[in-house]
């Protein structure tokens, strides 16, 4: 069941949640406690996944002014793939810079984006 942290829901957020829940099932990430919200993300992003691997909790944030040109399905898939790699990224943080981990994670995510439907 989706927990919505934003007081005002909108159609885009509801579609984003639907797609996220689809990919969470496909990727077998049902052990995570996920919340969803509209909010601010980095200027070059349309969505963001914030997580705590120890608590197994995550927040999927859809930018309140996300680009309509990027399908919500793709945004949801990308953020769920970020969560798939969360344990690895967290463990690598002891050995690599955030920039190195982010580049490596996104190379994997970009490959998986093409093969997961």
Phi and psi in radians as a Rosetta constraint file:
Dihedral C 1 N 2 CA 2 C 2 CIRCULARHARMONIC -1.389 0.35
Dihedral N 2 CA 2 C 2 N 3 CIRCULARHARMONIC 2.336 0.35
Dihedral C 2 N 3 CA 3 C 3 CIRCULARHARMONIC -1.793 0.35
Dihedral N 3 CA 3 C 3 N 4 CIRCULARHARMONIC 2.119 0.35
Dihedral C 3 N 4 CA 4 C 4 CIRCULARHARMONIC -1.815 0.35
Dihedral N 4 CA 4 C 4 N 5 CIRCULARHARMONIC 2.085 0.35
Dihedral C 4 N 5 CA 5 C 5 CIRCULARHARMONIC -1.586 0.35
Dihedral N 5 CA 5 C 5 N 6 CIRCULARHARMONIC -0.101 0.35
Dihedral C 5 N 6 CA 6 C 6 CIRCULARHARMONIC -1.738 0.35
Dihedral N 6 CA 6 C 6 N 7 CIRCULARHARMONIC 2.304 0.35
Dihedral C 6 N 7 CA 7 C 7 CIRCULARHARMONIC -1.083 0.35
Dihedral N 7 CA 7 C 7 N 8 CIRCULARHARMONIC -0.726 0.35
Dihedral C 7 N 8 CA 8 C 8 CIRCULARHARMONIC -1.750 0.35
Dihedral N 8 CA 8 C 8 N 9 CIRCULARHARMONIC 2.023 0.35
Dihedral C 8 N 9 CA 9 C 9 CIRCULARHARMONIC -1.489 0.35
Dihedral N 9 CA 9 C 9 N 10 CIRCULARHARMONIC 2.783 0.35
Dihedral C 9 N 10 CA 10 C 10 CIRCULARHARMONIC -2.476 0.35
Dihedral N 10 CA 10 C 10 N 11 CIRCULARHARMONIC 2.974 0.35
Dihedral C 10 N 11 CA 11 C 11 CIRCULARHARMONIC -1.067 0.35
Dihedral N 11 CA 11 C 11 N 12 CIRCULARHARMONIC -0.708 0.35
Dihedral C 11 N 12 CA 12 C 12 CIRCULARHARMONIC -1.085 0.35
Dihedral N 12 CA 12 C 12 N 13 CIRCULARHARMONIC -0.754 0.35
Dihedral C 12 N 13 CA 13 C 13 CIRCULARHARMONIC -1.104 0.35
Dihedral N 13 CA 13 C 13 N 14 CIRCULARHARMONIC -0.726 0.35
Dihedral C 13 N 14 CA 14 C 14 CIRCULARHARMONIC -1.105 0.35
Dihedral N 14 CA 14 C 14 N 15 CIRCULARHARMONIC -0.689 0.35
Dihedral C 14 N 15 CA 15 C 15 CIRCULARHARMONIC -1.190 0.35
Dihedral N 15 CA 15 C 15 N 16 CIRCULARHARMONIC -0.741 0.35
Dihedral C 15 N 16 CA 16 C 16 CIRCULARHARMONIC -1.006 0.35
Dihedral N 16 CA 16 C 16 N 17 CIRCULARHARMONIC -0.797 0.35
Dihedral C 16 N 17 CA 17 C 17 CIRCULARHARMONIC -1.059 0.35
Dihedral N 17 CA 17 C 17 N 18 CIRCULARHARMONIC -0.781 0.35
Dihedral C 17 N 18 CA 18 C 18 CIRCULARHARMONIC -1.021 0.35
Dihedral N 18 CA 18 C 18 N 19 CIRCULARHARMONIC -0.803 0.35
Dihedral C 18 N 19 CA 19 C 19 CIRCULARHARMONIC -1.190 0.35
Dihedral N 19 CA 19 C 19 N 20 CIRCULARHARMONIC -0.717 0.35
Dihedral C 19 N 20 CA 20 C 20 CIRCULARHARMONIC -1.022 0.35
Dihedral N 20 CA 20 C 20 N 21 CIRCULARHARMONIC -0.821 0.35
Dihedral C 20 N 21 CA 21 C 21 CIRCULARHARMONIC -1.104 0.35
Dihedral N 21 CA 21 C 21 N 22 CIRCULARHARMONIC -0.595 0.35
Dihedral C 21 N 22 CA 22 C 22 CIRCULARHARMONIC -1.078 0.35
Dihedral N 22 CA 22 C 22 N 23 CIRCULARHARMONIC -0.880 0.35
Dihedral C 22 N 23 CA 23 C 23 CIRCULARHARMONIC -1.247 0.35
Dihedral N 23 CA 23 C 23 N 24 CIRCULARHARMONIC -0.558 0.35
Dihedral C 23 N 24 CA 24 C 24 CIRCULARHARMONIC -1.078 0.35
Dihedral N 24 CA 24 C 24 N 25 CIRCULARHARMONIC -0.670 0.35
Dihedral C 24 N 25 CA 25 C 25 CIRCULARHARMONIC -1.163 0.35
Dihedral N 25 CA 25 C 25 N 26 CIRCULARHARMONIC -0.827 0.35
Dihedral C 25 N 26 CA 26 C 26 CIRCULARHARMONIC -1.048 0.35
Dihedral N 26 CA 26 C 26 N 27 CIRCULARHARMONIC -0.695 0.35
Dihedral C 26 N 27 CA 27 C 27 CIRCULARHARMONIC -1.545 0.35
Dihedral N 27 CA 27 C 27 N 28 CIRCULARHARMONIC 0.079 0.35
Dihedral C 27 N 28 CA 28 C 28 CIRCULARHARMONIC 1.009 0.35
Dihedral N 28 CA 28 C 28 N 29 CIRCULARHARMONIC 0.795 0.35
Dihedral C 28 N 29 CA 29 C 29 CIRCULARHARMONIC -1.852 0.35
Dihedral N 29 CA 29 C 29 N 30 CIRCULARHARMONIC 0.512 0.35
Dihedral C 29 N 30 CA 30 C 30 CIRCULARHARMONIC -1.168 0.35
Dihedral N 30 CA 30 C 30 N 31 CIRCULARHARMONIC -0.229 0.35
Dihedral C 30 N 31 CA 31 C 31 CIRCULARHARMONIC -1.358 0.35
Dihedral N 31 CA 31 C 31 N 32 CIRCULARHARMONIC -0.172 0.35
Dihedral C 31 N 32 CA 32 C 32 CIRCULARHARMONIC -1.508 0.35
Dihedral N 32 CA 32 C 32 N 33 CIRCULARHARMONIC 2.493 0.35
Dihedral C 32 N 33 CA 33 C 33 CIRCULARHARMONIC -1.633 0.35
Dihedral N 33 CA 33 C 33 N 34 CIRCULARHARMONIC 1.950 0.35
Dihedral C 33 N 34 CA 34 C 34 CIRCULARHARMONIC -1.935 0.35
Dihedral N 34 CA 34 C 34 N 35 CIRCULARHARMONIC 2.365 0.35
Dihedral C 34 N 35 CA 35 C 35 CIRCULARHARMONIC -2.102 0.35
Dihedral N 35 CA 35 C 35 N 36 CIRCULARHARMONIC 2.755 0.35
Dihedral C 35 N 36 CA 36 C 36 CIRCULARHARMONIC -2.253 0.35
Dihedral N 36 CA 36 C 36 N 37 CIRCULARHARMONIC 2.561 0.35
Dihedral C 36 N 37 CA 37 C 37 CIRCULARHARMONIC -2.748 0.35
Dihedral N 37 CA 37 C 37 N 38 CIRCULARHARMONIC 2.732 0.35
Dihedral C 37 N 38 CA 38 C 38 CIRCULARHARMONIC -1.532 0.35
Dihedral N 38 CA 38 C 38 N 39 CIRCULARHARMONIC 2.457 0.35
Dihedral C 38 N 39 CA 39 C 39 CIRCULARHARMONIC -3.048 0.35
Dihedral N 39 CA 39 C 39 N 40 CIRCULARHARMONIC -2.957 0.35
Dihedral C 39 N 40 CA 40 C 40 CIRCULARHARMONIC -1.623 0.35
Dihedral N 40 CA 40 C 40 N 41 CIRCULARHARMONIC 2.393 0.35
Dihedral C 40 N 41 CA 41 C 41 CIRCULARHARMONIC -2.240 0.35
Dihedral N 41 CA 41 C 41 N 42 CIRCULARHARMONIC 3.079 0.35
Dihedral C 41 N 42 CA 42 C 42 CIRCULARHARMONIC -0.918 0.35
Dihedral N 42 CA 42 C 42 N 43 CIRCULARHARMONIC 2.646 0.35
Dihedral C 42 N 43 CA 43 C 43 CIRCULARHARMONIC -1.056 0.35
Dihedral N 43 CA 43 C 43 N 44 CIRCULARHARMONIC -0.456 0.35
Dihedral C 43 N 44 CA 44 C 44 CIRCULARHARMONIC -1.718 0.35
Dihedral N 44 CA 44 C 44 N 45 CIRCULARHARMONIC 0.211 0.35
Dihedral C 44 N 45 CA 45 C 45 CIRCULARHARMONIC -2.140 0.35
Dihedral N 45 CA 45 C 45 N 46 CIRCULARHARMONIC 2.715 0.35
Dihedral C 45 N 46 CA 46 C 46 CIRCULARHARMONIC -1.870 0.35
Dihedral N 46 CA 46 C 46 N 47 CIRCULARHARMONIC -0.251 0.35
Dihedral C 46 N 47 CA 47 C 47 CIRCULARHARMONIC -2.723 0.35
Dihedral N 47 CA 47 C 47 N 48 CIRCULARHARMONIC 2.910 0.35
Dihedral C 47 N 48 CA 48 C 48 CIRCULARHARMONIC -2.688 0.35
Dihedral N 48 CA 48 C 48 N 49 CIRCULARHARMONIC 2.547 0.35
Dihedral C 48 N 49 CA 49 C 49 CIRCULARHARMONIC -2.006 0.35
Dihedral N 49 CA 49 C 49 N 50 CIRCULARHARMONIC 2.070 0.35
Dihedral C 49 N 50 CA 50 C 50 CIRCULARHARMONIC -1.869 0.35
Dihedral N 50 CA 50 C 50 N 51 CIRCULARHARMONIC 2.364 0.35
Dihedral C 50 N 51 CA 51 C 51 CIRCULARHARMONIC -2.509 0.35
Dihedral N 51 CA 51 C 51 N 52 CIRCULARHARMONIC 2.782 0.35
Dihedral C 51 N 52 CA 52 C 52 CIRCULARHARMONIC -2.244 0.35
Dihedral N 52 CA 52 C 52 N 53 CIRCULARHARMONIC 1.841 0.35
Dihedral C 52 N 53 CA 53 C 53 CIRCULARHARMONIC -1.198 0.35
Dihedral N 53 CA 53 C 53 N 54 CIRCULARHARMONIC -0.516 0.35
Dihedral C 53 N 54 CA 54 C 54 CIRCULARHARMONIC -1.193 0.35
Dihedral N 54 CA 54 C 54 N 55 CIRCULARHARMONIC -0.827 0.35
Dihedral C 54 N 55 CA 55 C 55 CIRCULARHARMONIC -1.399 0.35
Dihedral N 55 CA 55 C 55 N 56 CIRCULARHARMONIC -0.226 0.35
Dihedral C 55 N 56 CA 56 C 56 CIRCULARHARMONIC 1.000 0.35
Dihedral N 56 CA 56 C 56 N 57 CIRCULARHARMONIC 0.770 0.35
Dihedral C 56 N 57 CA 57 C 57 CIRCULARHARMONIC -2.126 0.35
Dihedral N 57 CA 57 C 57 N 58 CIRCULARHARMONIC 2.506 0.35
Dihedral C 57 N 58 CA 58 C 58 CIRCULARHARMONIC -2.520 0.35
Dihedral N 58 CA 58 C 58 N 59 CIRCULARHARMONIC 2.702 0.35
Dihedral C 58 N 59 CA 59 C 59 CIRCULARHARMONIC -2.167 0.35
Dihedral N 59 CA 59 C 59 N 60 CIRCULARHARMONIC 2.156 0.35
Dihedral C 59 N 60 CA 60 C 60 CIRCULARHARMONIC -1.679 0.35
Dihedral N 60 CA 60 C 60 N 61 CIRCULARHARMONIC 2.049 0.35
Dihedral C 60 N 61 CA 61 C 61 CIRCULARHARMONIC -1.928 0.35
Dihedral N 61 CA 61 C 61 N 62 CIRCULARHARMONIC 2.147 0.35
Dihedral C 61 N 62 CA 62 C 62 CIRCULARHARMONIC -1.723 0.35
Dihedral N 62 CA 62 C 62 N 63 CIRCULARHARMONIC 2.208 0.35
Dihedral C 62 N 63 CA 63 C 63 CIRCULARHARMONIC -1.020 0.35
Dihedral N 63 CA 63 C 63 N 64 CIRCULARHARMONIC 2.329 0.35
Dihedral C 63 N 64 CA 64 C 64 CIRCULARHARMONIC -1.077 0.35
Dihedral N 64 CA 64 C 64 N 65 CIRCULARHARMONIC -0.451 0.35
Dihedral C 64 N 65 CA 65 C 65 CIRCULARHARMONIC -2.120 0.35
Dihedral N 65 CA 65 C 65 N 66 CIRCULARHARMONIC 0.874 0.35
Dihedral C 65 N 66 CA 66 C 66 CIRCULARHARMONIC -1.135 0.35
Dihedral N 66 CA 66 C 66 N 67 CIRCULARHARMONIC 2.666 0.35
Dihedral C 66 N 67 CA 67 C 67 CIRCULARHARMONIC -1.219 0.35
Dihedral N 67 CA 67 C 67 N 68 CIRCULARHARMONIC 2.222 0.35
Dihedral C 67 N 68 CA 68 C 68 CIRCULARHARMONIC -1.235 0.35
Dihedral N 68 CA 68 C 68 N 69 CIRCULARHARMONIC -0.277 0.35
Dihedral C 68 N 69 CA 69 C 69 CIRCULARHARMONIC -1.291 0.35
Dihedral N 69 CA 69 C 69 N 70 CIRCULARHARMONIC -0.379 0.35
Dihedral C 69 N 70 CA 70 C 70 CIRCULARHARMONIC -1.637 0.35
Dihedral N 70 CA 70 C 70 N 71 CIRCULARHARMONIC 2.077 0.35
Dihedral C 70 N 71 CA 71 C 71 CIRCULARHARMONIC -1.062 0.35
Dihedral N 71 CA 71 C 71 N 72 CIRCULARHARMONIC 2.408 0.35
Dihedral C 71 N 72 CA 72 C 72 CIRCULARHARMONIC -1.032 0.35
Dihedral N 72 CA 72 C 72 N 73 CIRCULARHARMONIC -0.560 0.35
Dihedral C 72 N 73 CA 73 C 73 CIRCULARHARMONIC -1.040 0.35
Dihedral N 73 CA 73 C 73 N 74 CIRCULARHARMONIC -0.746 0.35
Dihedral C 73 N 74 CA 74 C 74 CIRCULARHARMONIC -1.216 0.35
Dihedral N 74 CA 74 C 74 N 75 CIRCULARHARMONIC -0.671 0.35
Dihedral C 74 N 75 CA 75 C 75 CIRCULARHARMONIC -1.093 0.35
Dihedral N 75 CA 75 C 75 N 76 CIRCULARHARMONIC -0.775 0.35
Dihedral C 75 N 76 CA 76 C 76 CIRCULARHARMONIC -1.112 0.35
Dihedral N 76 CA 76 C 76 N 77 CIRCULARHARMONIC -0.774 0.35
Dihedral C 76 N 77 CA 77 C 77 CIRCULARHARMONIC -1.062 0.35
Dihedral N 77 CA 77 C 77 N 78 CIRCULARHARMONIC -0.789 0.35
Dihedral C 77 N 78 CA 78 C 78 CIRCULARHARMONIC -1.042 0.35
Dihedral N 78 CA 78 C 78 N 79 CIRCULARHARMONIC -0.820 0.35
Dihedral C 78 N 79 CA 79 C 79 CIRCULARHARMONIC -1.182 0.35
Dihedral N 79 CA 79 C 79 N 80 CIRCULARHARMONIC -0.615 0.35
Dihedral C 79 N 80 CA 80 C 80 CIRCULARHARMONIC -1.193 0.35
Dihedral N 80 CA 80 C 80 N 81 CIRCULARHARMONIC -0.621 0.35
Dihedral C 80 N 81 CA 81 C 81 CIRCULARHARMONIC -1.180 0.35
Dihedral N 81 CA 81 C 81 N 82 CIRCULARHARMONIC -0.605 0.35
Dihedral C 81 N 82 CA 82 C 82 CIRCULARHARMONIC -1.025 0.35
Dihedral N 82 CA 82 C 82 N 83 CIRCULARHARMONIC -0.755 0.35
Dihedral C 82 N 83 CA 83 C 83 CIRCULARHARMONIC -1.169 0.35
Dihedral N 83 CA 83 C 83 N 84 CIRCULARHARMONIC -0.644 0.35
Dihedral C 83 N 84 CA 84 C 84 CIRCULARHARMONIC -0.992 0.35
Dihedral N 84 CA 84 C 84 N 85 CIRCULARHARMONIC -0.666 0.35
Dihedral C 84 N 85 CA 85 C 85 CIRCULARHARMONIC -1.606 0.35
Dihedral N 85 CA 85 C 85 N 86 CIRCULARHARMONIC 0.070 0.35
Dihedral C 85 N 86 CA 86 C 86 CIRCULARHARMONIC -1.048 0.35
Dihedral N 86 CA 86 C 86 N 87 CIRCULARHARMONIC -0.780 0.35
Dihedral C 86 N 87 CA 87 C 87 CIRCULARHARMONIC -1.066 0.35
Dihedral N 87 CA 87 C 87 N 88 CIRCULARHARMONIC -0.796 0.35
Dihedral C 87 N 88 CA 88 C 88 CIRCULARHARMONIC -1.083 0.35
Dihedral N 88 CA 88 C 88 N 89 CIRCULARHARMONIC -0.825 0.35
Dihedral C 88 N 89 CA 89 C 89 CIRCULARHARMONIC -1.077 0.35
Dihedral N 89 CA 89 C 89 N 90 CIRCULARHARMONIC -0.695 0.35
Dihedral C 89 N 90 CA 90 C 90 CIRCULARHARMONIC -1.148 0.35
Dihedral N 90 CA 90 C 90 N 91 CIRCULARHARMONIC -0.750 0.35
Dihedral C 90 N 91 CA 91 C 91 CIRCULARHARMONIC -1.206 0.35
Dihedral N 91 CA 91 C 91 N 92 CIRCULARHARMONIC -0.632 0.35
Dihedral C 91 N 92 CA 92 C 92 CIRCULARHARMONIC -1.216 0.35
Dihedral N 92 CA 92 C 92 N 93 CIRCULARHARMONIC -0.343 0.35
Dihedral C 92 N 93 CA 93 C 93 CIRCULARHARMONIC -1.038 0.35
Dihedral N 93 CA 93 C 93 N 94 CIRCULARHARMONIC -0.408 0.35
Dihedral C 93 N 94 CA 94 C 94 CIRCULARHARMONIC -1.282 0.35
Dihedral N 94 CA 94 C 94 N 95 CIRCULARHARMONIC -0.309 0.35
Dihedral C 94 N 95 CA 95 C 95 CIRCULARHARMONIC -2.083 0.35
Dihedral N 95 CA 95 C 95 N 96 CIRCULARHARMONIC -0.369 0.35
Dihedral C 95 N 96 CA 96 C 96 CIRCULARHARMONIC -2.285 0.35
Dihedral N 96 CA 96 C 96 N 97 CIRCULARHARMONIC 2.759 0.35
Dihedral C 96 N 97 CA 97 C 97 CIRCULARHARMONIC -1.280 0.35
Dihedral N 97 CA 97 C 97 N 98 CIRCULARHARMONIC 2.760 0.35
Dihedral C 97 N 98 CA 98 C 98 CIRCULARHARMONIC -0.996 0.35
Dihedral N 98 CA 98 C 98 N 99 CIRCULARHARMONIC -0.666 0.35
Dihedral C 98 N 99 CA 99 C 99 CIRCULARHARMONIC -1.095 0.35
Dihedral N 99 CA 99 C 99 N 100 CIRCULARHARMONIC -0.757 0.35
Dihedral C 99 N 100 CA 100 C 100 CIRCULARHARMONIC -1.143 0.35
Dihedral N 100 CA 100 C 100 N 101 CIRCULARHARMONIC -0.769 0.35
Dihedral C 100 N 101 CA 101 C 101 CIRCULARHARMONIC -1.115 0.35
Dihedral N 101 CA 101 C 101 N 102 CIRCULARHARMONIC -0.763 0.35
Dihedral C 101 N 102 CA 102 C 102 CIRCULARHARMONIC -1.086 0.35
Dihedral N 102 CA 102 C 102 N 103 CIRCULARHARMONIC -0.767 0.35
Dihedral C 102 N 103 CA 103 C 103 CIRCULARHARMONIC -1.107 0.35
Dihedral N 103 CA 103 C 103 N 104 CIRCULARHARMONIC -0.790 0.35
Dihedral C 103 N 104 CA 104 C 104 CIRCULARHARMONIC -1.137 0.35
Dihedral N 104 CA 104 C 104 N 105 CIRCULARHARMONIC -0.759 0.35
Dihedral C 104 N 105 CA 105 C 105 CIRCULARHARMONIC -1.056 0.35
Dihedral N 105 CA 105 C 105 N 106 CIRCULARHARMONIC -0.754 0.35
Dihedral C 105 N 106 CA 106 C 106 CIRCULARHARMONIC -1.250 0.35
Dihedral N 106 CA 106 C 106 N 107 CIRCULARHARMONIC -0.469 0.35
Dihedral C 106 N 107 CA 107 C 107 CIRCULARHARMONIC -1.127 0.35
Dihedral N 107 CA 107 C 107 N 108 CIRCULARHARMONIC -0.734 0.35
Dihedral C 107 N 108 CA 108 C 108 CIRCULARHARMONIC -1.173 0.35
Dihedral N 108 CA 108 C 108 N 109 CIRCULARHARMONIC -0.814 0.35
Dihedral C 108 N 109 CA 109 C 109 CIRCULARHARMONIC -1.029 0.35
Dihedral N 109 CA 109 C 109 N 110 CIRCULARHARMONIC -0.783 0.35
Dihedral C 109 N 110 CA 110 C 110 CIRCULARHARMONIC -1.095 0.35
Dihedral N 110 CA 110 C 110 N 111 CIRCULARHARMONIC -0.606 0.35
Dihedral C 110 N 111 CA 111 C 111 CIRCULARHARMONIC -1.202 0.35
Dihedral N 111 CA 111 C 111 N 112 CIRCULARHARMONIC -0.784 0.35
Dihedral C 111 N 112 CA 112 C 112 CIRCULARHARMONIC -1.197 0.35
Dihedral N 112 CA 112 C 112 N 113 CIRCULARHARMONIC -0.538 0.35
Dihedral C 112 N 113 CA 113 C 113 CIRCULARHARMONIC -0.981 0.35
Dihedral N 113 CA 113 C 113 N 114 CIRCULARHARMONIC -0.543 0.35
Dihedral C 113 N 114 CA 114 C 114 CIRCULARHARMONIC -1.417 0.35
Dihedral N 114 CA 114 C 114 N 115 CIRCULARHARMONIC -0.377 0.35
Dihedral C 114 N 115 CA 115 C 115 CIRCULARHARMONIC -1.923 0.35
Dihedral N 115 CA 115 C 115 N 116 CIRCULARHARMONIC -0.248 0.35
Dihedral C 115 N 116 CA 116 C 116 CIRCULARHARMONIC -1.757 0.35
Dihedral N 116 CA 116 C 116 N 117 CIRCULARHARMONIC 2.290 0.35
